[in-house]
Amino acid sequence: MDTLDVTAWFDAYLDLFVALGRGDRDDVEAILEFYGVPMLLSAPGASGWLHDTEQVIGVVRGQVEGLRHVGFDRTVVEDASTVLLNDSCARHEGRFLRLAADATVVADFRASYLIADGPAGPRIAALVVGG
C-alpha cells in the first residue's frame, strides 16, 4: 500500500458514490467493493458499528436517496491528504463539498476514512464525519 495507490482507490470509490448519488447507477450493493463489514460510522451526535452487509447497504441507500432528492450532481474535494499508518492501513481525509447541478452546495463537511488492506483488498474500515 502506498499513497498513490490509496488515492487512486479512493478516487474510484468517490466516482462510484457520485454515480449512485446522481442516479447514473442503481447498484448500491457495488459499494461493498469499498466498505468493510463491520465498519465504524461516526457523525456528529452519533457513532455506531455497521455489523452486516444489509446495514451498510441500508445506510448508503438512505444517503443516495437523500442526494437524489436534492438534485446532487458532483463532489468537490478540497484539502485532501493521505497518510500511510503502516504497510496495510492508511487514513484519507479532506473537505467534501456536495453540489447540485446548479453548483448549489447541498453539503459541506470534513471526513476521515480509515482504509485497511485485507484479503479482499482495501476497504473503508471506519468513516468519521465532522462539521
The first five atom37 places (N, CA, C, CB, O) and aatype in JSON, in Angstrom:
{
  "aatype": [12, 3, 16, 10, 3, 19, 16, 0, 17, 13, 3, 0, 18, 10, 3, 10, 13, 19, 0, 10, 7, 1, 7, 3, 1, 3, 3, 19, 6, 0, 9, 10, 6, 13, 18, 7, 19, 14, 12, 10, 10, 15, 0, 14, 7, 0, 15, 7, 17, 10, 8, 3, 16, 6, 5, 19, 9, 7, 19, 19, 1, 7, 5, 19, 6, 7, 10, 1, 8, 19, 7, 13, 3, 1, 16, 19, 19, 6, 3, 0, 15, 16, 19, 10, 10, 2, 3, 15, 4, 0, 1, 8, 6, 7, 1, 13, 10, 1, 10, 0, 0, 3, 0, 16, 19, 19, 0, 3, 13, 1, 0, 15, 18, 10, 9, 0, 3, 7, 14, 0, 7, 14, 1, 9, 0, 0, 10, 19, 19, 7, 7],
  "atom_mask": [
    [1, 1, 1, 1, 1],
    [1, 1, 1, 1, 1],
    [1, 1, 1, 1, 1],
    [1, 1, 1, 1, 1],
    [1, 1, 1, 1, 1],
    [1, 1, 1, 1, 1],
    [1, 1, 1, 1, 1],
    [1, 1, 1, 1, 1],
    [1, 1, 1, 1, 1],
    [1, 1, 1, 1, 1],
    [1, 1, 1, 1, 1],
    [1, 1, 1, 1, 1],
    [1, 1, 1, 1, 1],
    [1, 1, 1, 1, 1],
    [1, 1, 1, 1, 1],
    [1, 1, 1, 1, 1],
    [1, 1, 1, 1, 1],
    [1, 1, 1, 1, 1],
    [1, 1, 1, 1, 1],
    [1, 1, 1, 1, 1],
    [1, 1, 1, 0, 1],
    [1, 1, 1, 1, 1],
    [1, 1, 1, 0, 1],
    [1, 1, 1, 1, 1],
    [1, 1, 1, 1, 1],
    [1, 1, 1, 1, 1],
    [1, 1, 1, 1, 1],
    [1, 1, 1, 1, 1],
    [1, 1, 1, 1, 1],
    [1, 1, 1, 1, 1],
    [1, 1, 1, 1, 1],
    [1, 1, 1, 1, 1],
    [1, 1, 1, 1, 1],
    [1, 1, 1, 1, 1],
    [1, 1, 1, 1, 1],
    [1, 1, 1, 0, 1],
    [1, 1, 1, 1, 1],
    [1, 1, 1, 1, 1],
    [1, 1, 1, 1, 1],
    [1, 1, 1, 1, 1],
    [1, 1, 1, 1, 1],
    [1, 1, 1, 1, 1],
    [1, 1, 1, 1, 1],
    [1, 1, 1, 1, 1],
    [1, 1, 1, 0, 1],
    [1, 1, 1, 1, 1],
    [1, 1, 1, 1, 1],
    [1, 1, 1, 0, 1],
    [1, 1, 1, 1, 1],
    [1, 1, 1, 1, 1],
    [1, 1, 1, 1, 1],
    [1, 1, 1, 1, 1],
    [1, 1, 1, 1, 1],
    [1, 1, 1, 1, 1],
    [1, 1, 1, 1, 1],
    [1, 1, 1, 1, 1],
    [1, 1, 1, 1, 1],
    [1, 1, 1, 0, 1],
    [1, 1, 1, 1, 1],
    [1, 1, 1, 1, 1],
    [1, 1, 1, 1, 1],
    [1, 1, 1, 0, 1],
    [1, 1, 1, 1, 1],
    [1, 1, 1, 1, 1],
    [1, 1, 1, 1, 1],
    [1, 1, 1, 0, 1],
    [1, 1, 1, 1, 1],
    [1, 1, 1, 1, 1],
    [1, 1, 1, 1, 1],
    [1, 1, 1, 1, 1],
    [1, 1, 1, 0, 1],
    [1, 1, 1, 1, 1],
    [1, 1, 1, 1, 1],
    [1, 1, 1, 1, 1],
    [1, 1, 1, 1, 1],
    [1, 1, 1, 1, 1],
    [1, 1, 1, 1, 1],
    [1, 1, 1, 1, 1],
    [1, 1, 1, 1, 1],
    [1, 1, 1, 1, 1],
    [1, 1, 1, 1, 1],
    [1, 1, 1, 1, 1],
    [1, 1, 1, 1, 1],
    [1, 1, 1, 1, 1],
    [1, 1, 1, 1, 1],
    [1, 1, 1, 1, 1],
    [1, 1, 1, 1, 1],
    [1, 1, 1, 1, 1],
    [1, 1, 1, 1, 1],
    [1, 1, 1, 1, 1],
    [1, 1, 1, 1, 1],
    [1, 1, 1, 1, 1],
    [1, 1, 1, 1, 1],
    [1, 1, 1, 0, 1],
    [1, 1, 1, 1, 1],
    [1, 1, 1, 1, 1],
    [1, 1, 1, 1, 1],
    [1, 1, 1, 1, 1],
    [1, 1, 1, 1, 1],
    [1, 1, 1, 1, 1],
    [1, 1, 1, 1, 1],
    [1, 1, 1, 1, 1],
    [1, 1, 1, 1, 1],
    [1, 1, 1, 1, 1],
    [1, 1, 1, 1, 1],
    [1, 1, 1, 1, 1],
    [1, 1, 1, 1, 1],
    [1, 1, 1, 1, 1],
    [1, 1, 1, 1, 1],
    [1, 1, 1, 1, 1],
    [1, 1, 1, 1, 1],
    [1, 1, 1, 1, 1],
    [1, 1, 1, 1, 1],
    [1, 1, 1, 1, 1],
    [1, 1, 1, 1, 1],
    [1, 1, 1, 1, 1],
    [1, 1, 1, 1, 1],
    [1, 1, 1, 0, 1],
    [1, 1, 1, 1, 1],
    [1, 1, 1, 1, 1],
    [1, 1, 1, 0, 1],
    [1, 1, 1, 1, 1],
    [1, 1, 1, 1, 1],
    [1, 1, 1, 1, 1],
    [1, 1, 1, 1, 1],
    [1, 1, 1, 1, 1],
    [1, 1, 1, 1, 1],
    [1, 1, 1, 1, 1],
    [1, 1, 1, 1, 1],
    [1, 1, 1, 0, 1],
    [1, 1, 1, 0, 1]
  ],
  "atom_positions": [
    [[0.85, -1.17, 0.0], [0.0, 0.0, 0.0], [0.9, 1.24, 0.0], [-0.97, -0.01, 1.22], [1.81, 1.35, 0.82]],
    [[0.64, 2.15, -0.92], [1.34, 3.43, -0.91], [0.33, 4.55, -1.16], [2.48, 3.46, -1.97], [-0.81, 4.29, -1.53]],
    [[0.76, 5.79, -0.96], [-0.19, 6.91, -1.03], [-0.83, 7.05, -2.4], [0.52, 8.2, -0.66], [-2.01, 7.38, -2.5]],
    [[-0.08, 6.8, -3.47], [-0.66, 6.9, -4.81], [-1.73, 5.84, -5.03], [0.43, 6.76, -5.88], [-2.78, 6.13, -5.6]],
    [[-1.47, 4.62, -4.59], [-2.47, 3.55, -4.71], [-3.73, 3.87, -3.91], [-1.88, 2.2, -4.24], [-4.84, 3.69, -4.39]],
    [[-3.55, 4.35, -2.69], [-4.7, 4.68, -1.84], [-5.5, 5.81, -2.46], [-4.23, 5.06, -0.42], [-6.73, 5.76, -2.48]],
    [[-4.83, 6.82, -2.96], [-5.52, 7.96, -3.58], [-6.3, 7.51, -4.81], [-4.53, 9.06, -3.94], [-7.45, 7.92, -4.99]],
    [[-5.7, 6.7, -5.66], [-6.4, 6.2, -6.85], [-7.59, 5.33, -6.45], [-5.43, 5.39, -7.74], [-8.65, 5.43, -7.06]],
    [[-7.41, 4.49, -5.44], [-8.5, 3.64, -4.96], [-9.63, 4.51, -4.41], [-8.0, 2.67, -3.87], [-10.8, 4.25, -4.69]],
    [[-9.29, 5.54, -3.64], [-10.31, 6.42, -3.08], [-11.05, 7.16, -4.19], [-9.68, 7.43, -2.11], [-12.26, 7.33, -4.12]],
    [[-10.33, 7.59, -5.21], [-10.97, 8.27, -6.35], [-11.99, 7.35, -7.03], [-9.92, 8.72, -7.37], [-13.06, 7.81, -7.44]],
    [[-11.67, 6.06, -7.15], [-12.61, 5.09, -7.73], [-13.84, 4.95, -6.83], [-11.93, 3.71, -7.94], [-14.97, 4.88, -7.32]],
    [[-13.62, 4.91, -5.53], [-14.74, 4.87, -4.58], [-15.63, 6.1, -4.76], [-14.22, 4.79, -3.12], [-16.85, 5.99, -4.86]],
    [[-15.02, 7.27, -4.79], [-15.78, 8.51, -4.91], [-16.55, 8.55, -6.23], [-14.85, 9.72, -4.8], [-17.69, 9.01, -6.26]],
    [[-15.94, 8.08, -7.31], [-16.63, 8.02, -8.6], [-17.9, 7.17, -8.5], [-15.69, 7.45, -9.68], [-18.95, 7.55, -9.02]],
    [[-17.79, 6.02, -7.83], [-18.96, 5.16, -7.65], [-20.01, 5.86, -6.8], [-18.55, 3.82, -7.0], [-21.19, 5.87, -7.16]],
    [[-19.61, 6.45, -5.69], [-20.57, 7.11, -4.81], [-21.28, 8.25, -5.53], [-19.86, 7.65, -3.56], [-22.49, 8.41, -5.39]],
    [[-20.55, 9.03, -6.31], [-21.16, 10.12, -7.07], [-22.15, 9.58, -8.1], [-20.07, 10.97, -7.77], [-23.25, 10.12, -8.25]],
    [[-21.77, 8.52, -8.81], [-22.66, 7.93, -9.8], [-23.95, 7.43, -9.15], [-21.96, 6.78, -10.54], [-25.04, 7.58, -9.72]],
    [[-23.84, 6.84, -7.98], [-25.02, 6.4, -7.25], [-25.88, 7.59, -6.82], [-24.62, 5.57, -6.02], [-27.1, 7.59, -7.01]],
    [[-25.24, 8.6, -6.26], [-25.97, 9.77, -5.77], [-26.62, 10.57, -6.87], [0.0, 0.0, 0.0], [-27.68, 11.16, -6.67]],
    [[-26.01, 10.6, -8.02], [-26.55, 11.35, -9.16], [-27.66, 10.57, -9.87], [-25.44, 11.67, -10.15], [-28.49, 11.15, -10.56]],
    [[-27.66, 9.25, -9.68], [-28.66, 8.41, -10.34], [-28.17, 7.76, -11.6], [0.0, 0.0, 0.0], [-28.96, 7.17, -12.35]],
    [[-26.87, 7.84, -11.86], [-26.3, 7.18, -13.04], [-26.24, 5.67, -12.85], [-24.9, 7.73, -13.35], [-26.22, 4.91, -13.82]],
    [[-26.2, 5.24, -11.6], [-26.16, 3.81, -11.25], [-27.17, 3.55, -10.14], [-24.72, 3.37, -10.81], [-27.44, 4.43, -9.31]],
    [[-27.71, 2.35, -10.12], [-28.65, 1.96, -9.08], [-28.17, 0.77, -8.26], [-29.99, 1.63, -9.69], [-28.85, 0.35, -7.33]],
    [[-27.01, 0.23, -8.59], [-26.5, -0.96, -7.9], [-25.75, -0.58, -6.62], [-25.57, -1.76, -8.83], [-24.52, -0.64, -6.55]],
    [[-26.52, -0.18, -5.61], [-25.94, 0.27, -4.34], [-25.03, -0.79, -3.75], [-27.05, 0.62, -3.34], [-24.07, -0.47, -3.04]],
    [[-25.32, -2.06, -4.02], [-24.51, -3.15, -3.49], [-23.04, -3.06, -3.93], [-25.09, -4.48, -3.93], [-22.17, -3.62, -3.27]],
    [[-22.77, -2.36, -5.02], [-21.4, -2.21, -5.5], [-20.52, -1.5, -4.48], [-21.38, -1.44, -6.82], [-19.29, -1.6, -4.53]],
    [[-21.14, -0.77, -3.55], [-20.36, -0.06, -2.53], [-19.57, -1.02, -1.65], [-21.28, 0.79, -1.66], [-18.59, -0.63, -1.02]],
    [[-20.01, -2.29, -1.61], [-19.31, -3.29, -0.79], [-17.91, -3.6, -1.33], [-20.13, -4.57, -0.72], [-17.12, -4.25, -0.64]],
    [[-17.61, -3.16, -2.53], [-16.24, -3.27, -3.05], [-15.31, -2.29, -2.33], [-16.21, -3.01, -4.57], [-14.09, -2.39, -2.45]],
    [[-15.9, -1.34, -1.59], [-15.12, -0.3, -0.94], [-15.32, -0.23, 0.57], [-15.46, 1.01, -1.54], [-14.43, 0.23, 1.29]],
    [[-16.46, -0.68, 1.07], [-16.75, -0.61, 2.5], [-16.49, -1.95, 3.16], [-18.2, -0.17, 2.75], [-16.9, -2.99, 2.66]],
    [[-15.81, -1.92, 4.29], [-15.6, -3.12, 5.06], [-16.84, -3.45, 5.89], [0.0, 0.0, 0.0], [-17.67, -2.58, 6.16]],
    [[-16.94, -4.68, 6.28], [-18.03, -5.13, 7.16], [-17.4, -6.03, 8.21], [-19.16, -5.89, 6.35], [-16.83, -7.07, 7.87]],
    [[-17.49, -5.67, 9.48], [-18.17, -4.5, 10.03], [-17.39, -3.21, 9.73], [-18.36, -4.66, 11.55], [-16.21, -3.24, 9.36]],
    [[-18.08, -2.09, 9.89], [-17.49, -0.78, 9.65], [-17.99, 0.18, 10.71], [-17.83, -0.27, 8.22], [-19.17, 0.18, 11.06]],
    [[-17.08, 1.01, 11.22], [-17.45, 2.04, 12.18], [-17.86, 3.29, 11.41], [-16.28, 2.35, 13.16], [-17.14, 3.75, 10.52]],
    [[-19.02, 3.82, 11.76], [-19.52, 5.06, 11.16], [-19.76, 6.04, 12.3], [-20.82, 4.82, 10.32], [-20.5, 5.75, 13.23]],
    [[-19.12, 7.21, 12.2], [-19.28, 8.22, 13.24], [-19.58, 9.56, 12.59], [-18.01, 8.31, 14.13], [-18.88, 10.0, 11.67]],
    [[-20.63, 10.2, 13.08], [-21.02, 11.53, 12.61], [-21.38, 12.35, 13.84], [-22.23, 11.46, 11.59], [-21.58, 11.79, 14.92]],
    [[-21.46, 13.68, 13.7], [-21.81, 14.48, 14.86], [-23.1, 13.96, 15.51], [-21.97, 15.95, 14.47], [-24.14, 13.83, 14.85]],
    [[-23.02, 13.67, 16.8], [-24.19, 13.23, 17.54], [-24.41, 11.73, 17.6], [0.0, 0.0, 0.0], [-25.25, 11.26, 18.37]],
    [[-23.66, 10.95, 16.8], [-23.89, 9.5, 16.81], [-22.69, 8.76, 16.24], [-25.15, 9.14, 16.02], [-22.05, 9.2, 15.29]],
    [[-22.41, 7.61, 16.84], [-21.4, 6.69, 16.33], [-21.96, 5.29, 16.48], [-20.03, 6.85, 17.08], [-22.69, 4.99, 17.42]],
    [[-21.61, 4.43, 15.54], [-22.07, 3.06, 15.66], [-21.4, 2.16, 14.64], [0.0, 0.0, 0.0], [-20.77, 2.6, 13.69]],
    [[-21.56, 0.88, 14.89], [-20.98, -0.14, 14.01], [-22.04, -0.64, 13.04], [-20.4, -1.31, 14.83], [-23.19, -0.89, 13.43]],
    [[-21.67, -0.78, 11.8], [-22.5, -1.45, 10.81], [-21.97, -2.87, 10.77], [-22.45, -0.73, 9.36], [-20.87, -3.11, 10.27]],
    [[-22.75, -3.81, 11.3], [-22.28, -5.17, 11.52], [-22.45, -6.12, 10.35], [-22.97, -5.74, 12.68], [-21.78, -7.16, 10.31]],
    [[-23.32, -5.79, 9.4], [-23.52, -6.72, 8.28], [-23.77, -5.94, 7.0], [-24.71, -7.67, 8.57], [-23.97, -4.73, 7.01]],
    [[-23.75, -6.66, 5.89], [-23.86, -6.01, 4.58], [-25.2, -5.29, 4.42], [-23.69, -7.04, 3.46], [-25.27, -4.25, 3.77]],
    [[-26.26, -5.83, 5.01], [-27.58, -5.19, 4.9], [-27.57, -3.82, 5.56], [-28.66, -6.07, 5.53], [-28.18, -2.88, 5.04]],
    [[-26.89, -3.69, 6.69], [-26.8, -2.39, 7.36], [-26.01, -1.4, 6.51], [-26.15, -2.54, 8.75], [-26.41, -0.24, 6.36]],
    [[-24.9, -1.85, 5.95], [-24.08, -0.97, 5.11], [-24.9, -0.5, 3.9], [-22.79, -1.69, 4.65], [-24.94, 0.69, 3.6]],
    [[-25.53, -1.44, 3.23], [-26.31, -1.09, 2.04], [-27.47, -0.17, 2.42], [-26.85, -2.36, 1.35], [-27.79, 0.76, 1.68]],
    [[-28.1, -0.42, 3.57], [-29.2, 0.43, 4.02], [-28.76, 1.86, 4.27], [0.0, 0.0, 0.0], [-29.46, 2.8, 3.87]],
    [[-27.63, 2.04, 4.91], [-27.11, 3.39, 5.16], [-26.79, 4.09, 3.85], [-25.85, 3.33, 6.06], [-27.17, 5.24, 3.65]],
    [[-26.11, 3.39, 2.95], [-25.75, 4.0, 1.66], [-27.01, 4.31, 0.85], [-24.82, 3.07, 0.84], [-27.11, 5.38, 0.25]],
    [[-27.97, 3.4, 0.84], [-29.21, 3.64, 0.11], [-29.91, 4.9, 0.64], [-30.15, 2.41, 0.23], [-30.43, 5.7, -0.15]],
    [[-29.92, 5.08, 1.95], [-30.51, 6.28, 2.53], [-29.79, 7.55, 2.08], [0.0, 0.0, 0.0], [-30.42, 8.56, 1.76]],
    [[-28.46, 7.5, 2.05], [-27.68, 8.66, 1.58], [-27.97, 8.94, 0.11], [-26.18, 8.42, 1.78], [-28.17, 10.09, -0.28]],
    [[-27.99, 7.89, -0.69], [-28.23, 8.03, -2.13], [-29.61, 8.66, -2.38], [-28.12, 6.66, -2.84], [-29.74, 9.58, -3.19]],
    [[-30.62, 8.16, -1.69], [-31.97, 8.71, -1.87], [-32.02, 10.18, -1.49], [-32.98, 7.92, -1.05], [-32.65, 10.98, -2.17]],
    [[-31.35, 10.53, -0.38], [-31.3, 11.93, 0.03], [-30.6, 12.81, -0.99], [0.0, 0.0, 0.0], [-31.05, 13.93, -1.26]],
    [[-29.51, 12.32, -1.54], [-28.77, 13.1, -2.53], [-29.59, 13.28, -3.81], [-27.43, 12.41, -2.87], [-29.63, 14.38, -4.37]],
    [[-30.24, 12.25, -4.24], [-31.08, 12.36, -5.44], [-32.22, 13.36, -5.22], [-31.66, 10.98, -5.84], [-32.58, 14.11, -6.12]],
    [[-32.77, 13.36, -4.03], [-33.88, 14.26, -3.7], [-33.48, 15.73, -3.82], [-34.37, 13.97, -2.28], [-34.3, 16.56, -4.21]],
    [[-32.23, 16.06, -3.49], [-31.79, 17.46, -3.54], [-31.11, 17.81, -4.86], [-30.85, 17.75, -2.39], [-30.57, 18.91, -4.99]],
    [[-31.12, 16.9, -5.83], [-30.53, 17.2, -7.14], [-29.02, 17.14, -7.18], [0.0, 0.0, 0.0], [-28.38, 17.85, -7.96]],
    [[-28.43, 16.29, -6.35], [-26.98, 16.13, -6.29], [-26.39, 15.87, -7.68], [-26.6, 14.99, -5.33], [-26.97, 15.14, -8.48]],
    [[-25.23, 16.49, -7.94], [-24.56, 16.31, -9.22], [-23.11, 15.85, -9.09], [-24.6, 17.59, -10.0], [-22.64, 15.04, -9.88]],
    [[-22.39, 16.38, -8.09], [-20.96, 16.06, -8.0], [-20.42, 16.41, -6.62], [-20.16, 16.81, -9.09], [-21.05, 17.11, -5.83]],
    [[-19.21, 15.88, -6.37], [-18.49, 16.18, -5.14], [-17.18, 16.84, -5.49], [-18.26, 14.9, -4.29], [-16.45, 16.37, -6.37]],
    [[-16.87, 17.92, -4.83], [-15.58, 18.59, -4.95], [-14.82, 18.3, -3.66], [-15.74, 20.14, -5.21], [-15.34, 18.5, -2.56]],
    [[-13.59, 17.83, -3.81], [-12.76, 17.5, -2.65], [-11.7, 18.58, -2.5], [-12.11, 16.09, -2.78], [-10.97, 18.88, -3.45]],
    [[-11.62, 19.14, -1.31], [-10.62, 20.16, -1.01], [-9.73, 19.69, 0.12], [-11.28, 21.51, -0.65], [-10.15, 18.94, 1.0]],
    [[-8.5, 20.13, 0.08], [-7.58, 19.9, 1.2], [-7.46, 18.41, 1.55], [-8.04, 20.68, 2.43], [-7.42, 18.05, 2.73]],
    [[-7.4, 17.56, 0.53], [-7.31, 16.11, 0.77], [-5.87, 15.7, 1.06], [-7.86, 15.32, -0.44], [-4.92, 16.27, 0.52]],
    [[-5.75, 14.69, 1.92], [-4.43, 14.14, 2.19], [-4.57, 12.67, 2.54], [-3.73, 14.92, 3.34], [-5.6, 12.23, 3.06]],
    [[-3.53, 11.93, 2.23], [-3.46, 10.51, 2.56], [-2.22, 10.29, 3.39], [-3.46, 9.62, 1.27], [-1.12, 10.72, 3.02]],
    [[-2.39, 9.61, 4.52], [-1.27, 9.3, 5.4], [-1.21, 7.79, 5.56], [-1.42, 10.01, 6.79], [-2.18, 7.16, 5.98]],
    [[-0.06, 7.2, 5.24], [0.13, 5.78, 5.49], [0.41, 5.58, 6.96], [1.28, 5.2, 4.62], [1.31, 6.21, 7.52]],
    [[-0.37, 4.72, 7.59], [-0.19, 4.46, 9.02], [0.72, 3.26, 9.25], [-1.54, 4.22, 9.68], [1.43, 3.2, 10.25]],
    [[0.69, 2.32, 8.32], [1.62, 1.19, 8.28], [1.5, 0.57, 6.89], [1.29, 0.12, 9.43], [0.92, 1.19, 6.0]],
    [[2.04, -0.62, 6.67], [2.06, -1.17, 5.32], [0.7, -1.69, 4.85], [3.06, -2.28, 5.24], [0.57, -2.09, 3.69]],
    [[-0.32, -1.69, 5.72], [-1.63, -2.17, 5.3], [-2.78, -1.27, 5.74], [-1.85, -3.56, 5.84], [-3.95, -1.67, 5.67]],
    [[-2.46, -0.07, 6.18], [-3.52, 0.82, 6.67], [-3.16, 2.28, 6.38], [-3.75, 0.61, 8.18], [-2.02, 2.7, 6.55]],
    [[-4.16, 3.03, 5.94], [-3.95, 4.44, 5.63], [-5.16, 5.25, 6.08], [-3.69, 4.65, 4.13], [-6.25, 4.71, 6.26]],
    [[-4.94, 6.54, 6.24], [-6.03, 7.48, 6.54], [-6.12, 8.47, 5.39], [-5.79, 8.21, 7.91], [-5.13, 9.11, 5.02]],
    [[-7.3, 8.6, 4.84], [-7.55, 9.58, 3.78], [-8.57, 10.57, 4.34], [-8.06, 8.91, 2.44], [-9.61, 10.17, 4.85]],
    [[-8.26, 11.86, 4.24], [-9.17, 12.85, 4.8], [-9.21, 14.09, 3.95], [-8.78, 13.2, 6.23], [-8.31, 14.34, 3.15]],
    [[-10.25, 14.86, 4.13], [-10.38, 16.1, 3.39], [-11.71, 16.77, 3.68], [0.0, 0.0, 0.0], [-12.5, 16.32, 4.51]],
    [[-11.92, 17.85, 2.96], [-13.19, 18.57, 3.0], [-13.95, 18.2, 1.73], [-12.98, 20.14, 3.11], [-13.38, 18.19, 0.64]],
    [[-15.23, 17.89, 1.89], [-16.04, 17.42, 0.79], [-17.23, 18.36, 0.59], [-16.53, 15.97, 1.04], [-18.01, 18.6, 1.52]],
    [[-17.35, 18.89, -0.61], [-18.48, 19.74, -0.96], [-19.35, 18.96, -1.94], [-18.0, 21.11, -1.58], [-18.9, 18.6, -3.02]],
    [[-20.57, 18.71, -1.55], [-21.53, 18.06, -2.45], [-22.35, 19.15, -3.1], [-22.45, 17.02, -1.69], [-22.95, 19.99, -2.43]],
    [[-22.38, 19.12, -4.43], [-23.02, 20.19, -5.19], [-24.16, 19.67, -6.03], [-22.0, 20.88, -6.07], [-24.13, 18.55, -6.52]],
    [[-25.2, 20.52, -6.19], [-26.27, 20.25, -7.12], [-25.81, 20.67, -8.52], [-27.58, 21.02, -6.71], [-24.73, 21.25, -8.67]],
    [[-26.61, 20.37, -9.53], [-26.24, 20.69, -10.92], [-26.01, 22.18, -11.12], [-27.33, 20.2, -11.87], [-25.2, 22.56, -11.96]],
    [[-26.72, 23.02, -10.37], [-26.54, 24.48, -10.5], [-25.42, 25.01, -9.61], [-27.84, 25.19, -10.14], [-25.29, 26.22, -9.43]],
    [[-24.61, 24.13, -9.06], [-23.45, 24.44, -8.2], [-23.84, 24.88, -6.8], [-22.62, 25.52, -8.84], [-22.99, 25.35, -6.04]],
    [[-25.1, 24.74, -6.43], [-25.52, 24.99, -5.06], [-24.9, 23.93, -4.15], [-27.08, 24.99, -4.93], [-24.93, 22.74, -4.46]],
    [[-24.34, 24.38, -3.04], [-23.76, 23.44, -2.08], [-24.9, 22.79, -1.29], [-22.75, 24.16, -1.11], [-25.68, 23.47, -0.63]],
    [[-24.99, 21.45, -1.38], [-26.02, 20.72, -0.64], [-25.44, 20.08, 0.63], [-26.67, 19.65, -1.53], [-26.19, 19.68, 1.52]],
    [[-24.13, 19.99, 0.7], [-23.47, 19.51, 1.91], [-22.02, 19.97, 1.89], [-23.55, 17.95, 2.02], [-21.38, 20.02, 0.84]],
    [[-21.51, 20.3, 3.06], [-20.12, 20.75, 3.23], [-19.64, 20.14, 4.54], [-20.01, 22.35, 3.24], [-20.13, 20.5, 5.61]],
    [[-18.67, 19.24, 4.46], [-18.22, 18.54, 5.67], [-16.79, 18.08, 5.5], [-19.13, 17.34, 5.97], [-16.26, 18.01, 4.39]],
    [[-16.17, 17.77, 6.63], [-14.85, 17.14, 6.66], [-15.07, 15.68, 7.01], [-13.88, 17.83, 7.69], [-15.98, 15.34, 7.76]],
    [[-14.23, 14.82, 6.45], [-14.35, 13.4, 6.76], [-12.98, 12.75, 6.73], [-15.3, 12.69, 5.77], [-12.09, 13.16, 5.98]],
    [[-12.83, 11.73, 7.57], [-11.62, 10.9, 7.62], [-12.03, 9.47, 7.37], [-10.87, 11.05, 8.98], [-12.98, 8.97, 7.97]],
    [[-11.32, 8.8, 6.48], [-11.57, 7.41, 6.12], [-10.36, 6.59, 6.54], [-11.86, 7.26, 4.59], [-9.24, 6.88, 6.13]],
    [[-10.59, 5.57, 7.36], [-9.54, 4.63, 7.71], [-9.65, 3.48, 6.72], [-9.65, 4.14, 9.2], [-10.67, 2.79, 6.68]],
    [[-8.62, 3.28, 5.93], [-8.64, 2.27, 4.86], [-7.65, 1.18, 5.22], [-8.29, 2.91, 3.47], [-6.46, 1.42, 5.38]],
    [[-8.18, -0.04, 5.33], [-7.35, -1.19, 5.68], [-7.3, -2.15, 4.5], [-7.91, -1.92, 6.94], [-8.31, -2.43, 3.86]],
    [[-6.1, -2.63, 4.21], [-5.9, -3.57, 3.11], [-5.93, -4.99, 3.68], [-4.54, -3.29, 2.36], [-5.05, -5.38, 4.45]],
    [[-6.93, -5.76, 3.3], [-7.09, -7.13, 3.8], [-7.15, -8.12, 2.67], [0.0, 0.0, 0.0], [-6.79, -7.79, 1.54]],
    [[-7.59, -9.34, 2.94], [-7.62, -10.4, 1.93], [-8.45, -10.04, 0.69], [-8.16, -11.66, 2.54], [-8.12, -10.48, -0.42]],
    [[-9.52, -9.26, 0.87], [-10.37, -8.86, -0.26], [-9.9, -7.57, -0.92], [-11.8, -8.71, 0.19], [-10.54, -7.07, -1.85]],
    [[-8.78, -7.02, -0.44], [-8.29, -5.75, -0.96], [-8.63, -4.62, 0.0], [0.0, 0.0, 0.0], [-9.15, -4.87, 1.09]],
    [[-8.34, -3.39, -0.38], [-8.6, -2.25, 0.51], [-10.09, -2.08, 0.76], [-8.02, -0.96, -0.09], [-10.91, -2.27, -0.13]],
    [[-10.43, -1.71, 1.99], [-11.8, -1.44, 2.38], [-11.8, -0.32, 3.42], [-12.48, -2.72, 2.93], [-10.87, -0.18, 4.2]],
    [[-12.87, 0.48, 3.4], [-13.04, 1.51, 4.42], [-13.48, 0.8, 5.69], [-14.08, 2.61, 3.97], [-14.56, 0.22, 5.75]],
    [[-12.64, 0.87, 6.71], [-12.93, 0.22, 8.0], [-13.66, 1.17, 8.94], [-11.64, -0.27, 8.65], [-14.42, 0.73, 9.81]],
    [[-13.42, 2.46, 8.78], [-14.07, 3.47, 9.62], [-14.23, 4.74, 8.82], [-13.27, 3.73, 10.91], [-13.35, 5.12, 8.05]],
    [[-15.36, 5.39, 9.01], [-15.65, 6.68, 8.38], [-16.09, 7.62, 9.48], [-16.74, 6.55, 7.25], [-17.09, 7.38, 10.16]],
    [[-15.34, 8.71, 9.65], [-15.64, 9.68, 10.68], [-15.93, 11.01, 9.99], [-14.46, 9.82, 11.69], [-15.07, 11.58, 9.32]],
    [[-17.16, 11.49, 10.16], [-17.6, 12.72, 9.52], [-17.67, 13.82, 10.57], [-18.98, 12.54, 8.82], [-18.23, 13.63, 11.65]],
    [[-17.09, 14.97, 10.23], [-17.14, 16.13, 11.11], [-17.93, 17.24, 10.46], [0.0, 0.0, 0.0], [-18.49, 17.07, 9.37]],
    [[-17.97, 18.37, 11.11], [-18.73, 19.51, 10.6], [-17.97, 20.28, 9.56], [0.0, 0.0, 0.0], [-18.48, 21.27, 9.04]]
  ]
}
